[in-house]
Amino acid sequence: MEIVRGFALQDAWNQNPSRPTYIYHSSNGATRIDSFYVSTELQQQKIGIEIMPAAFTDYHAVAPHIQINDTDLKRGRGRWKIESTLMTDEHLKRRIRTERVKWLILIP
């Protein structure tokens, strides 16, 4: 808790205790989140938190929804794009296919 106090973090997880949300399920049980710490600024901008399936893992992702004012954005030159030479890298393409197959098997 020293880190939480030191960085003035706040718990953004406002779950209904009578309906816990689980991020992992197995035959042995389930795992849930008790706390989700964010800065005071992000806590003020938070409009919700969503639990959703995630690629390449057996845990669900926790995605905070944050409202960002356009005036707060600092934009650089252009936009991000994937390096086109990566799409010709056979090793990378093979790895992506392998991981995708593993992920598809995990989907209930």
Biopython code that builds the backbone (N, CA, C, O; Angstrom):
import numpy as np
from Bio.PDB.StructureBuilder import StructureBuilder

atoms = [
    (1, "MET", "N", (0.814, -1.194, 0.000)),
    (1, "MET", "CA", (0.000, 0.000, 0.000)),
    (1, "MET", "C", (0.860, 1.262, 0.000)),
    (1, "MET", "O", (0.358, 2.356, -0.257)),
    (2, "GLU", "N", (2.138, 1.116, 0.283)),
    (2, "GLU", "CA", (3.019, 2.277, 0.287)),
    (2, "GLU", "C", (3.108, 2.897, -1.109)),
    (2, "GLU", "O", (3.138, 4.120, -1.248)),
    (3, "ILE", "N", (3.151, 2.054, -2.140)),
    (3, "ILE", "CA", (3.194, 2.556, -3.515)),
    (3, "ILE", "C", (1.906, 3.310, -3.840)),
    (3, "ILE", "O", (1.940, 4.372, -4.460)),
    (4, "VAL", "N", (0.779, 2.756, -3.419)),
    (4, "VAL", "CA", (-0.514, 3.394, -3.681)),
    (4, "VAL", "C", (-0.540, 4.791, -3.066)),
    (4, "VAL", "O", (-0.942, 5.755, -3.718)),
    (5, "ARG", "N", (-0.116, 4.893, -1.824)),
    (5, "ARG", "CA", (-0.089, 6.207, -1.157)),
    (5, "ARG", "C", (0.968, 7.108, -1.781)),
    (5, "ARG", "O", (0.720, 8.293, -2.003)),
    (6, "GLY", "N", (2.141, 6.558, -2.065)),
    (6, "GLY", "CA", (3.248, 7.352, -2.605)),
    (6, "GLY", "C", (2.926, 7.998, -3.939)),
    (6, "GLY", "O", (3.352, 9.123, -4.201)),
    (7, "PHE", "N", (2.178, 7.302, -4.787)),
    (7, "PHE", "CA", (1.802, 7.847, -6.086)),
    (7, "PHE", "C", (0.386, 8.421, -6.086)),
    (7, "PHE", "O", (-0.132, 8.805, -7.135)),
    (8, "ALA", "N", (-0.234, 8.477, -4.915)),
    (8, "ALA", "CA", (-1.600, 9.012, -4.764)),
    (8, "ALA", "C", (-2.576, 8.323, -5.715)),
    (8, "ALA", "O", (-3.366, 8.976, -6.397)),
    (9, "LEU", "N", (-2.505, 6.985, -5.747)),
    (9, "LEU", "CA", (-3.387, 6.220, -6.623)),
    (9, "LEU", "C", (-4.746, 6.015, -5.964)),
    (9, "LEU", "O", (-4.873, 6.026, -4.740)),
    (10, "GLN", "N", (-5.753, 5.828, -6.807)),
    (10, "GLN", "CA", (-7.103, 5.585, -6.318)),
    (10, "GLN", "C", (-7.619, 4.282, -6.919)),
    (10, "GLN", "O", (-7.252, 3.903, -8.032)),
    (11, "ASP", "N", (-8.465, 3.615, -6.171)),
    (11, "ASP", "CA", (-9.046, 2.357, -6.634)),
    (11, "ASP", "C", (-10.215, 2.669, -7.562)),
    (11, "ASP", "O", (-11.226, 3.220, -7.128)),
    (12, "ALA", "N", (-10.076, 2.318, -8.835)),
    (12, "ALA", "CA", (-11.109, 2.599, -9.831)),
    (12, "ALA", "C", (-12.099, 1.450, -9.966)),
    (12, "ALA", "O", (-13.064, 1.550, -10.724)),
    (13, "TRP", "N", (-11.868, 0.362, -9.240)),
    (13, "TRP", "CA", (-12.701, -0.824, -9.363)),
    (13, "TRP", "C", (-13.924, -0.665, -8.472)),
    (13, "TRP", "O", (-13.824, -0.767, -7.250)),
    (14, "ASN", "N", (-15.069, -0.417, -9.077)),
    (14, "ASN", "CA", (-16.291, -0.236, -8.303)),
    (14, "ASN", "C", (-17.290, -1.327, -8.679)),
    (14, "ASN", "O", (-18.307, -1.080, -9.327)),
    (15, "GLN", "N", (-16.968, -2.502, -8.261)),
    (15, "GLN", "CA", (-17.755, -3.688, -8.594)),
    (15, "GLN", "C", (-18.856, -3.887, -7.563)),
    (15, "GLN", "O", (-18.691, -3.558, -6.389)),
    (16, "ASN", "N", (-19.963, -4.421, -8.010)),
    (16, "ASN", "CA", (-21.054, -4.771, -7.119)),
    (16, "ASN", "C", (-20.649, -6.036, -6.352)),
    (16, "ASN", "O", (-20.487, -7.091, -6.965)),
    (17, "PRO", "N", (-20.479, -5.954, -5.012)),
    (17, "PRO", "CA", (-20.010, -7.120, -4.241)),
    (17, "PRO", "C", (-20.948, -8.326, -4.325)),
    (17, "PRO", "O", (-20.511, -9.461, -4.139)),
    (18, "SER", "N", (-22.222, -8.092, -4.601)),
    (18, "SER", "CA", (-23.151, -9.222, -4.683)),
    (18, "SER", "C", (-23.066, -9.942, -6.031)),
    (18, "SER", "O", (-23.608, -11.037, -6.184)),
    (19, "ARG", "N", (-22.390, -9.333, -7.007)),
    (19, "ARG", "CA", (-22.210, -9.951, -8.331)),
    (19, "ARG", "C", (-20.752, -9.814, -8.764)),
    (19, "ARG", "O", (-20.454, -9.012, -9.649)),
    (20, "PRO", "N", (-19.834, -10.578, -8.161)),
    (20, "PRO", "CA", (-18.419, -10.430, -8.512)),
    (20, "PRO", "C", (-18.145, -10.768, -9.980)),
    (20, "PRO", "O", (-18.799, -11.630, -10.565)),
    (21, "THR", "N", (-17.187, -10.086, -10.547)),
    (21, "THR", "CA", (-16.783, -10.286, -11.934)),
    (21, "THR", "C", (-15.471, -11.064, -11.949)),
    (21, "THR", "O", (-14.502, -10.669, -11.302)),
    (22, "TYR", "N", (-15.443, -12.155, -12.679)),
    (22, "TYR", "CA", (-14.255, -13.003, -12.718)),
    (22, "TYR", "C", (-13.501, -12.799, -14.026)),
    (22, "TYR", "O", (-14.099, -12.616, -15.086)),
    (23, "ILE", "N", (-12.167, -12.834, -13.927)),
    (23, "ILE", "CA", (-11.339, -12.646, -15.120)),
    (23, "ILE", "C", (-10.694, -13.943, -15.587)),
    (23, "ILE", "O", (-10.044, -13.976, -16.632)),
    (24, "TYR", "N", (-10.873, -15.017, -14.811)),
    (24, "TYR", "CA", (-10.300, -16.313, -15.164)),
    (24, "TYR", "C", (-11.223, -17.402, -14.620)),
    (24, "TYR", "O", (-11.680, -17.325, -13.479)),
    (25, "HIS", "N", (-11.490, -18.408, -15.436)),
    (25, "HIS", "CA", (-12.325, -19.531, -15.019)),
    (25, "HIS", "C", (-11.597, -20.829, -15.311)),
    (25, "HIS", "O", (-10.977, -20.976, -16.365)),
    (26, "SER", "N", (-11.670, -21.774, -14.379)),
    (26, "SER", "CA", (-11.117, -23.108, -14.611)),
    (26, "SER", "C", (-11.964, -24.105, -13.837)),
    (26, "SER", "O", (-12.882, -23.721, -13.112)),
    (27, "SER", "N", (-11.656, -25.371, -13.990)),
    (27, "SER", "CA", (-12.407, -26.395, -13.259)),
    (27, "SER", "C", (-12.132, -26.316, -11.759)),
    (27, "SER", "O", (-12.910, -26.834, -10.957)),
    (28, "ASN", "N", (-11.031, -25.672, -11.378)),
    (28, "ASN", "CA", (-10.672, -25.543, -9.959)),
    (28, "ASN", "C", (-11.234, -24.292, -9.299)),
    (28, "ASN", "O", (-11.127, -24.141, -8.081)),
    (29, "GLY", "N", (-11.823, -23.400, -10.068)),
    (29, "GLY", "CA", (-12.350, -22.169, -9.487)),
    (29, "GLY", "C", (-12.241, -21.003, -10.450)),
    (29, "GLY", "O", (-12.144, -21.177, -11.665)),
    (30, "ALA", "N", (-12.258, -19.818, -9.880)),
    (30, "ALA", "CA", (-12.203, -18.606, -10.689)),
    (30, "ALA", "C", (-11.389, -17.544, -9.949)),
    (30, "ALA", "O", (-11.196, -17.623, -8.736)),
    (31, "THR", "N", (-10.920, -16.558, -10.698)),
    (31, "THR", "CA", (-10.127, -15.465, -10.133)),
    (31, "THR", "C", (-10.847, -14.159, -10.414)),
    (31, "THR", "O", (-11.382, -13.956, -11.504)),
    (32, "ARG", "N", (-10.857, -13.283, -9.436)),
    (32, "ARG", "CA", (-11.487, -11.978, -9.626)),
    (32, "ARG", "C", (-10.514, -10.876, -9.248)),
    (32, "ARG", "O", (-9.488, -11.123, -8.616)),
    (33, "ILE", "N", (-10.849, -9.669, -9.641)),
    (33, "ILE", "CA", (-10.039, -8.499, -9.303)),
    (33, "ILE", "C", (-10.667, -7.822, -8.102)),
    (33, "ILE", "O", (-11.883, -7.632, -8.050)),
    (34, "ASP", "N", (-9.833, -7.456, -7.132)),
    (34, "ASP", "CA", (-10.322, -6.729, -5.972)),
    (34, "ASP", "C", (-10.061, -5.234, -6.091)),
    (34, "ASP", "O", (-10.830, -4.423, -5.575)),
    (35, "SER", "N", (-8.979, -4.870, -6.768)),
    (35, "SER", "CA", (-8.603, -3.456, -6.895)),
    (35, "SER", "C", (-8.011, -3.193, -8.269)),
    (35, "SER", "O", (-7.403, -4.073, -8.879)),
    (36, "PHE", "N", (-8.197, -1.979, -8.744)),
    (36, "PHE", "CA", (-7.637, -1.546, -10.024)),
    (36, "PHE", "C", (-7.204, -0.098, -9.806)),
    (36, "PHE", "O", (-8.037, 0.809, -9.834)),
    (37, "TYR", "N", (-5.905, 0.125, -9.589)),
    (37, "TYR", "CA", (-5.413, 1.438, -9.190)),
    (37, "TYR", "C", (-5.059, 2.309, -10.388)),
    (37, "TYR", "O", (-4.428, 1.853, -11.341)),
    (38, "VAL", "N", (-5.475, 3.565, -10.325)),
    (38, "VAL", "CA", (-5.177, 4.553, -11.359)),
    (38, "VAL", "C", (-4.825, 5.877, -10.686)),
    (38, "VAL", "O", (-5.036, 6.058, -9.487)),
    (39, "SER", "N", (-4.284, 6.796, -11.481)),
    (39, "SER", "CA", (-3.984, 8.128, -10.946)),
    (39, "SER", "C", (-5.283, 8.881, -10.667)),
    (39, "SER", "O", (-6.344, 8.513, -11.172)),
    (40, "THR", "N", (-5.191, 9.919, -9.874)),
    (40, "THR", "CA", (-6.364, 10.742, -9.564)),
    (40, "THR", "C", (-6.953, 11.330, -10.834)),
    (40, "THR", "O", (-8.173, 11.400, -10.983)),
    (41, "GLU", "N", (-6.091, 11.754, -11.750)),
    (41, "GLU", "CA", (-6.558, 12.331, -13.010)),
    (41, "GLU", "C", (-7.353, 11.314, -13.830)),
    (41, "GLU", "O", (-8.420, 11.633, -14.355)),
    (42, "LEU", "N", (-6.830, 10.089, -13.937)),
    (42, "LEU", "CA", (-7.555, 9.057, -14.689)),
    (42, "LEU", "C", (-8.854, 8.662, -13.993)),
    (42, "LEU", "O", (-9.853, 8.377, -14.654)),
    (43, "GLN", "N", (-8.842, 8.644, -12.672)),
    (43, "GLN", "CA", (-10.063, 8.313, -11.937)),
    (43, "GLN", "C", (-11.164, 9.331, -12.253)),
    (43, "GLN", "O", (-12.333, 8.963, -12.361)),
    (44, "GLN", "N", (-10.798, 10.592, -12.398)),
    (44, "GLN", "CA", (-11.774, 11.643, -12.706)),
    (44, "GLN", "C", (-12.292, 11.517, -14.137)),
    (44, "GLN", "O", (-13.406, 11.950, -14.433)),
    (45, "GLN", "N", (-11.497, 10.933, -15.016)),
    (45, "GLN", "CA", (-11.887, 10.784, -16.420)),
    (45, "GLN", "C", (-12.533, 9.433, -16.708)),
    (45, "GLN", "O", (-13.028, 9.214, -17.814)),
    (46, "LYS", "N", (-12.539, 8.525, -15.733)),
    (46, "LYS", "CA", (-13.080, 7.173, -15.928)),
    (46, "LYS", "C", (-14.595, 7.232, -16.092)),
    (46, "LYS", "O", (-15.299, 7.872, -15.311)),
    (47, "ILE", "N", (-15.080, 6.544, -17.133)),
    (47, "ILE", "CA", (-16.525, 6.455, -17.333)),
    (47, "ILE", "C", (-17.012, 5.008, -17.209)),
    (47, "ILE", "O", (-18.214, 4.753, -17.276)),
    (48, "GLY", "N", (-16.094, 4.070, -17.030)),
    (48, "GLY", "CA", (-16.469, 2.677, -16.835)),
    (48, "GLY", "C", (-15.283, 1.749, -16.992)),
    (48, "GLY", "O", (-14.201, 2.160, -17.412)),
    (49, "ILE", "N", (-15.507, 0.480, -16.645)),
    (49, "ILE", "CA", (-14.490, -0.564, -16.822)),
    (49, "ILE", "C", (-15.191, -1.771, -17.433)),
    (49, "ILE", "O", (-16.283, -2.148, -17.008)),
    (50, "GLU", "N", (-14.553, -2.370, -18.430)),
    (50, "GLU", "CA", (-15.146, -3.503, -19.130)),
    (50, "GLU", "C", (-14.233, -4.723, -19.010)),
    (50, "GLU", "O", (-13.012, -4.609, -19.112)),
    (51, "ILE", "N", (-14.832, -5.878, -18.795)),
    (51, "ILE", "CA", (-14.112, -7.155, -18.798)),
    (51, "ILE", "C", (-14.435, -7.835, -20.126)),
    (51, "ILE", "O", (-15.605, -7.980, -20.478)),
    (52, "MET", "N", (-13.404, -8.253, -20.865)),
    (52, "MET", "CA", (-13.646, -8.861, -22.175)),
    (52, "MET", "C", (-12.602, -9.928, -22.480)),
    (52, "MET", "O", (-11.502, -9.894, -21.929)),
    (53, "PRO", "N", (-12.939, -10.875, -23.354)),
    (53, "PRO", "CA", (-11.954, -11.888, -23.753)),
    (53, "PRO", "C", (-10.727, -11.227, -24.380)),
    (53, "PRO", "O", (-10.836, -10.194, -25.041)),
    (54, "ALA", "N", (-9.576, -11.827, -24.169)),
    (54, "ALA", "CA", (-8.325, -11.295, -24.710)),
    (54, "ALA", "C", (-7.637, -12.366, -25.550)),
    (54, "ALA", "O", (-7.759, -13.560, -25.277)),
    (55, "ALA", "N", (-6.924, -11.928, -26.559)),
    (55, "ALA", "CA", (-6.207, -12.850, -27.441)),
    (55, "ALA", "C", (-4.975, -13.418, -26.738)),
    (55, "ALA", "O", (-4.320, -12.734, -25.952)),
    (56, "PHE", "N", (-4.678, -14.671, -27.034)),
    (56, "PHE", "CA", (-3.446, -15.342, -26.637)),
    (56, "PHE", "C", (-3.271, -15.491, -25.123)),
    (56, "PHE", "O", (-2.140, -15.601, -24.649)),
    (57, "THR", "N", (-4.360, -15.498, -24.358)),
    (57, "THR", "CA", (-4.272, -15.721, -22.922)),
    (57, "THR", "C", (-5.564, -16.368, -22.438)),
    (57, "THR", "O", (-6.600, -16.272, -23.096)),
    (58, "ASP", "N", (-5.497, -17.021, -21.292)),
    (58, "ASP", "CA", (-6.709, -17.614, -20.742)),
    (58, "ASP", "C", (-7.393, -16.694, -19.735)),
    (58, "ASP", "O", (-8.411, -17.065, -19.150)),
    (59, "TYR", "N", (-6.851, -15.513, -19.529)),
    (59, "TYR", "CA", (-7.463, -14.492, -18.680)),
    (59, "TYR", "C", (-8.226, -13.492, -19.537)),
    (59, "TYR", "O", (-7.868, -13.264, -20.693)),
    (60, "HIS", "N", (-9.257, -12.903, -18.987)),
    (60, "HIS", "CA", (-9.963, -11.825, -19.664)),
    (60, "HIS", "C", (-9.191, -10.523, -19.445)),
    (60, "HIS", "O", (-8.477, -10.373, -18.453)),
    (61, "ALA", "N", (-9.340, -9.603, -20.367)),
    (61, "ALA", "CA", (-8.710, -8.287, -20.243)),
    (61, "ALA", "C", (-9.613, -7.369, -19.433)),
    (61, "ALA", "O", (-10.838, -7.489, -19.472)),
    (62, "VAL", "N", (-9.001, -6.460, -18.708)),
    (62, "VAL", "CA", (-9.728, -5.425, -17.984)),
    (62, "VAL", "C", (-9.426, -4.118, -18.705)),
    (62, "VAL", "O", (-8.281, -3.668, -18.743)),
    (63, "ALA", "N", (-10.471, -3.508, -19.279)),
    (63, "ALA", "CA", (-10.283, -2.300, -20.092)),
    (63, "ALA", "C", (-11.011, -1.121, -19.463)),
    (63, "ALA", "O", (-12.241, -1.077, -19.460)),
    (64, "PRO", "N", (-10.257, -0.167, -18.932)),
    (64, "PRO", "CA", (-10.920, 1.032, -18.409)),
    (64, "PRO", "C", (-11.372, 1.921, -19.569)),
    (64, "PRO", "O", (-10.653, 2.073, -20.557)),
    (65, "HIS", "N", (-12.543, 2.495, -19.446)),
    (65, "HIS", "CA", (-13.041, 3.453, -20.431)),
    (65, "HIS", "C", (-12.819, 4.843, -19.854)),
    (65, "HIS", "O", (-13.297, 5.162, -18.765)),
    (66, "ILE", "N", (-12.090, 5.661, -20.595)),
    (66, "ILE", "CA", (-11.689, 6.983, -20.114)),
    (66, "ILE", "C", (-12.111, 8.026, -21.124)),
    (66, "ILE", "O", (-11.911, 7.865, -22.328)),
    (67, "GLN", "N", (-12.697, 9.094, -20.621)),
    (67, "GLN", "CA", (-13.072, 10.200, -21.499)),
    (67, "GLN", "C", (-11.907, 11.186, -21.542)),
    (67, "GLN", "O", (-11.483, 11.717, -20.516)),
    (68, "ILE", "N", (-11.405, 11.416, -22.747)),
    (68, "ILE", "CA", (-10.265, 12.309, -22.926)),
    (68, "ILE", "C", (-10.727, 13.523, -23.724)),
    (68, "ILE", "O", (-11.329, 13.390, -24.790)),
    (69, "ASN", "N", (-10.442, 14.684, -23.204)),
    (69, "ASN", "CA", (-10.786, 15.912, -23.918)),
    (69, "ASN", "C", (-9.830, 16.118, -25.083)),
    (69, "ASN", "O", (-8.627, 15.895, -24.948)),
    (70, "ASP", "N", (-10.359, 16.541, -26.225)),
    (70, "ASP", "CA", (-9.513, 16.790, -27.396)),
    (70, "ASP", "C", (-8.438, 17.822, -27.108)),
    (70, "ASP", "O", (-7.354, 17.766, -27.689)),
    (71, "THR", "N", (-8.722, 18.760, -26.225)),
    (71, "THR", "CA", (-7.738, 19.806, -25.926)),
    (71, "THR", "C", (-6.546, 19.249, -25.156)),
    (71, "THR", "O", (-5.478, 19.862, -25.144)),
    (72, "ASP", "N", (-6.717, 18.082, -24.506)),
    (72, "ASP", "CA", (-5.628, 17.467, -23.751)),
    (72, "ASP", "C", (-4.672, 16.668, -24.637)),
    (72, "ASP", "O", (-3.566, 16.332, -24.213)),
    (73, "LEU", "N", (-5.096, 16.364, -25.867)),
    (73, "LEU", "CA", (-4.281, 15.535, -26.748)),
    (73, "LEU", "C", (-3.163, 16.341, -27.396)),
    (73, "LEU", "O", (-3.368, 17.450, -27.891)),
    (74, "LYS", "N", (-1.990, 15.753, -27.374)),
    (74, "LYS", "CA", (-0.851, 16.353, -28.071)),
    (74, "LYS", "C", (-0.501, 15.389, -29.192)),
    (74, "LYS", "O", (-0.088, 14.256, -28.946)),
    (75, "ARG", "N", (-0.666, 15.839, -30.395)),
    (75, "ARG", "CA", (-0.458, 14.954, -31.539)),
    (75, "ARG", "C", (0.897, 15.208, -32.179)),
    (75, "ARG", "O", (1.376, 16.338, -32.282)),
    (76, "GLY", "N", (1.480, 14.115, -32.596)),
    (76, "GLY", "CA", (2.759, 14.207, -33.287)),
    (76, "GLY", "C", (2.534, 14.256, -34.786)),
    (76, "GLY", "O", (1.447, 14.588, -35.259)),
    (77, "ARG", "N", (3.562, 13.925, -35.509)),
    (77, "ARG", "CA", (3.467, 13.925, -36.962)),
    (77, "ARG", "C", (2.767, 12.666, -37.436)),
    (77, "ARG", "O", (3.169, 11.563, -37.066)),
    (78, "GLY", "N", (1.747, 12.804, -38.234)),
    (78, "GLY", "CA", (1.090, 11.661, -38.868)),
    (78, "GLY", "C", (0.422, 10.725, -37.885)),
    (78, "GLY", "O", (-0.023, 11.137, -36.814)),
    (79, "ARG", "N", (0.357, 9.458, -38.266)),
    (79, "ARG", "CA", (-0.280, 8.443, -37.435)),
    (79, "ARG", "C", (0.580, 7.195, -37.419)),
    (79, "ARG", "O", (1.429, 6.996, -38.288)),
    (80, "TRP", "N", (0.344, 6.343, -36.403)),
    (80, "TRP", "CA", (1.093, 5.107, -36.289)),
    (80, "TRP", "C", (0.624, 4.140, -37.358)),
    (80, "TRP", "O", (-0.562, 4.093, -37.687)),
    (81, "LYS", "N", (1.542, 3.379, -37.892)),
    (81, "LYS", "CA", (1.194, 2.293, -38.805)),
    (81, "LYS", "C", (2.232, 1.204, -38.640)),
    (81, "LYS", "O", (3.369, 1.465, -38.247)),
    (82, "ILE", "N", (1.830, -0.017, -38.943)),
    (82, "ILE", "CA", (2.742, -1.147, -38.804)),
    (82, "ILE", "C", (3.820, -1.064, -39.887)),
    (82, "ILE", "O", (3.558, -0.663, -41.021)),
    (83, "GLU", "N", (4.996, -1.441, -39.518)),
    (83, "GLU", "CA", (6.112, -1.453, -40.465)),
    (83, "GLU", "C", (5.805, -2.497, -41.534)),
    (83, "GLU", "O", (5.680, -3.679, -41.214)),
    (84, "SER", "N", (5.685, -2.095, -42.774)),
    (84, "SER", "CA", (5.249, -2.995, -43.847)),
    (84, "SER", "C", (6.212, -4.171, -44.069)),
    (84, "SER", "O", (5.787, -5.224, -44.543)),
    (85, "THR", "N", (7.480, -4.012, -43.740)),
    (85, "THR", "CA", (8.423, -5.117, -43.932)),
    (85, "THR", "C", (8.128, -6.280, -42.985)),
    (85, "THR", "O", (8.521, -7.413, -43.262)),
    (86, "LEU", "N", (7.440, -6.015, -41.870)),
    (86, "LEU", "CA", (7.085, -7.098, -40.955)),
    (86, "LEU", "C", (6.145, -8.100, -41.617)),
    (86, "LEU", "O", (6.152, -9.281, -41.272)),
    (87, "MET", "N", (5.347, -7.636, -42.555)),
    (87, "MET", "CA", (4.385, -8.518, -43.204)),
    (87, "MET", "C", (5.056, -9.496, -44.172)),
    (87, "MET", "O", (4.406, -10.420, -44.661)),
    (88, "THR", "N", (6.330, -9.306, -44.449)),
    (88, "THR", "CA", (7.061, -10.246, -45.303)),
    (88, "THR", "C", (7.988, -11.147, -44.482)),
    (88, "THR", "O", (8.668, -12.006, -45.043)),
    (89, "ASP", "N", (8.021, -10.961, -43.168)),
    (89, "ASP", "CA", (8.867, -11.748, -42.283)),
    (89, "ASP", "C", (8.192, -13.103, -42.044)),
    (89, "ASP", "O", (7.201, -13.183, -41.317)),
    (90, "GLU", "N", (8.722, -14.160, -42.649)),
    (90, "GLU", "CA", (8.108, -15.489, -42.578)),
    (90, "GLU", "C", (8.065, -16.026, -41.150)),
    (90, "GLU", "O", (7.087, -16.662, -40.756)),
    (91, "HIS", "N", (9.105, -15.777, -40.383)),
    (91, "HIS", "CA", (9.131, -16.237, -38.989)),
    (91, "HIS", "C", (7.987, -15.589, -38.199)),
    (91, "HIS", "O", (7.283, -16.275, -37.458)),
    (92, "LEU", "N", (7.799, -14.290, -38.352)),
    (92, "LEU", "CA", (6.731, -13.587, -37.645)),
    (92, "LEU", "C", (5.353, -14.084, -38.096)),
    (92, "LEU", "O", (4.466, -14.288, -37.266)),
    (93, "LYS", "N", (5.172, -14.276, -39.394)),
    (93, "LYS", "CA", (3.874, -14.755, -39.900)),
    (93, "LYS", "C", (3.555, -16.148, -39.345)),
    (93, "LYS", "O", (2.411, -16.426, -38.985)),
    (94, "ARG", "N", (4.565, -17.019, -39.277)),
    (94, "ARG", "CA", (4.375, -18.360, -38.733)),
    (94, "ARG", "C", (3.991, -18.287, -37.246)),
    (94, "ARG", "O", (3.109, -19.010, -36.783)),
    (95, "ARG", "N", (4.662, -17.414, -36.523)),
    (95, "ARG", "CA", (4.380, -17.261, -35.084)),
    (95, "ARG", "C", (2.964, -16.736, -34.862)),
    (95, "ARG", "O", (2.262, -17.213, -33.970)),
    (96, "ILE", "N", (2.543, -15.775, -35.651)),
    (96, "ILE", "CA", (1.189, -15.230, -35.518)),
    (96, "ILE", "C", (0.157, -16.322, -35.800)),
    (96, "ILE", "O", (-0.832, -16.447, -35.076)),
    (97, "ARG", "N", (0.386, -17.110, -36.849)),
    (97, "ARG", "CA", (-0.546, -18.212, -37.157)),
    (97, "ARG", "C", (-0.620, -19.220, -36.007)),
    (97, "ARG", "O", (-1.707, -19.655, -35.626)),
    (98, "THR", "N", (0.539, -19.589, -35.459)),
    (98, "THR", "CA", (0.588, -20.548, -34.355)),
    (98, "THR", "C", (-0.153, -20.019, -33.133)),
    (98, "THR", "O", (-0.947, -20.740, -32.528)),
    (99, "GLU", "N", (0.101, -18.767, -32.766)),
    (99, "GLU", "CA", (-0.553, -18.177, -31.601)),
    (99, "GLU", "C", (-2.052, -18.031, -31.838)),
    (99, "GLU", "O", (-2.838, -18.199, -30.906)),
    (100, "ARG", "N", (-2.456, -17.725, -33.046)),
    (100, "ARG", "CA", (-3.887, -17.589, -33.367)),
    (100, "ARG", "C", (-4.606, -18.926, -33.198)),
    (100, "ARG", "O", (-5.712, -18.980, -32.661)),
    (101, "VAL", "N", (-3.972, -20.000, -33.659)),
    (101, "VAL", "CA", (-4.569, -21.329, -33.511)),
    (101, "VAL", "C", (-4.720, -21.665, -32.027)),
    (101, "VAL", "O", (-5.768, -22.161, -31.614)),
    (102, "LYS", "N", (-3.685, -21.401, -31.218)),
    (102, "LYS", "CA", (-3.768, -21.652, -29.773)),
    (102, "LYS", "C", (-4.918, -20.860, -29.171)),
    (102, "LYS", "O", (-5.681, -21.387, -28.360)),
    (103, "TRP", "N", (-5.045, -19.606, -29.561)),
    (103, "TRP", "CA", (-6.094, -18.730, -29.035)),
    (103, "TRP", "C", (-7.469, -19.246, -29.422)),
    (103, "TRP", "O", (-8.381, -19.264, -28.595)),
    (104, "LEU", "N", (-7.627, -19.665, -30.672)),
    (104, "LEU", "CA", (-8.932, -20.175, -31.126)),
    (104, "LEU", "C", (-9.350, -21.428, -30.365)),
    (104, "LEU", "O", (-10.537, -21.637, -30.115)),
    (105, "ILE", "N", (-8.389, -22.256, -29.997)),
    (105, "ILE", "CA", (-8.688, -23.469, -29.235)),
    (105, "ILE", "C", (-9.217, -23.108, -27.855)),
    (105, "ILE", "O", (-10.070, -23.815, -27.319)),
    (106, "LEU", "N", (-8.726, -22.019, -27.272)),
    (106, "LEU", "CA", (-9.125, -21.617, -25.924)),
    (106, "LEU", "C", (-10.495, -20.990, -25.850)),
    (106, "LEU", "O", (-11.086, -20.933, -24.772)),
    (107, "ILE", "N", (-11.020, -20.515, -26.976)),
    (107, "ILE", "CA", (-12.325, -19.846, -26.965)),
    (107, "ILE", "C", (-13.408, -20.876, -26.655)),
    (107, "ILE", "O", (-13.516, -21.898, -27.332)),
    (108, "PRO", "N", (-14.217, -20.593, -25.613)),
    (108, "PRO", "CA", (-15.279, -21.566, -25.270)),
    (108, "PRO", "C", (-16.373, -21.604, -26.298)),
    (108, "PRO", "O", (-17.329, -22.366, -26.153)),
]
sb = StructureBuilder()
sb.init_structure("model")
sb.init_model(0)
sb.init_chain("A")
sb.init_seg("    ")
for serial, (resi, resn, name, xyz) in enumerate(atoms, 1):
    if name == "N":
        sb.init_residue(resn, " ", resi, " ")
    sb.init_atom(name, np.array(xyz, "f"), 0.0, 1.0, " ", f" {name:<3s}", serial, name[0])
structure = sb.get_structure()
